[in-house]
């Protein structure tokens, strides 16, 4: 059974902020490549949710390094894969302490 991917409001906002930054500082091509990386990563998670390591922040959450500046955090159950955060690692890591 294929799990449904759910993206939390927090993750949506974080992705939008990253996209805005990439558009302002770089260009649409860089934004497109980043979007492709996220989509590819989600496809990998859907195929094998246990592929990526458990996060040190919360034992129920897994972490994927998308780029050296960005990590994706998710958890899953029998029906869903929940994208909790797409975190810009240049931020204060204390912002991750409330991940659920």
N, C-alpha and C positions, 0 to 999 in steps of 0.2 A: 504494500500500500504506500502510495506516495504522500509524503507529509506536505501540508499547506505551509507556505512561508508567510509569516506575519512580521511586519516591520513596525516597531513601536513608534509613537509620536516623537520620542526623544531621538531615535535613530534617524527618522525622516528629517528632523530639524538639523541634526549634525551633518547629514549628507548635503542638505541644501546649503549650509554654511561653507562646507568644503567646496562645493561647486561654485558658489559665489566668489570665493577666494581664488580659485583656479581661473575663473573668467577674468577677474580683475587684475591678477598678477601675471597670468600666463596667456592662454588662449583657449578657444573652443576645442582644438585638437587634443590638448592636454586633458581637458575636462572629459572628452569622449573616451580617451584611453583609460582614465581613472574609472569612469562608469563601466567600461568593459571589464576591468579588473574586479570590480565589486560583483558584477553579474556572473562572471566566471567562478568567483569564490562561492557565491550562493549556490551555483549549480553543483560544485563539488560537495558542499554541505548537504544538499538534497540527496545526492547519491550515497553519501556516507557521513552521517552526522557525527560519528565518533572519530573522524579523521584527524581533527585538530585537538591540541592539548587542552586540558582543564586549566582554567585561569587561576592564578595565585590569589586573585581578589575575592573570588567566590567559587566554591567547589561545584556549584550547579551550572556554572557558565564556562563556555569554551572560548578560546581566543584564537583569532586568525590574524597574522600580520599581512596586511595588503600591500603596504609599502613601508619604508622606514619612518614615515610620518603618520601612518594610519593603521589602526587595528580594528577589527570587527569582533564584537562579542555577541554570543548567542547561546541559547539553550534549546532543548528539544524534548518532546514527549512522543507518544505513539501517533498523535494526529498533527502536531505542529512543530515547525522550526521557528523560533522567535528571535529576530534580530533585535538585540537589546540596545546596542550602541555601535556607532561607527566613529571611533574616537581619534581625534587629532593628537598624536602623542607629544606634540610640542606644548600642550596644555598641562596644567597642574594635575598630576595623577590622583590627587585627593578627590577630584571630581568623579572618579570611578567607584568610590567606596559605597555609593548607594545603588549599585547595579543589582537588579533582582531578576 
